[in-house]
């Protein structure tokens, strides 16, 4: 893979990390918990994946990540 291809992988890994944080904090507090960490990680991942969607010229990915950013904001 070339460096540009890793942008999507990085974004996906960070997106997955948001769920790891959410599960960790839910176990820590003993109830379903979504802290600001979860939302900031998700916004950062969505922005990276948005860049990837624009790079590969994918309107589907673009719309999904714009929607995610809007819902998180």
Order of alpha helices (4+ residues) and beta strands (2+ residues): alpha-alpha-alpha
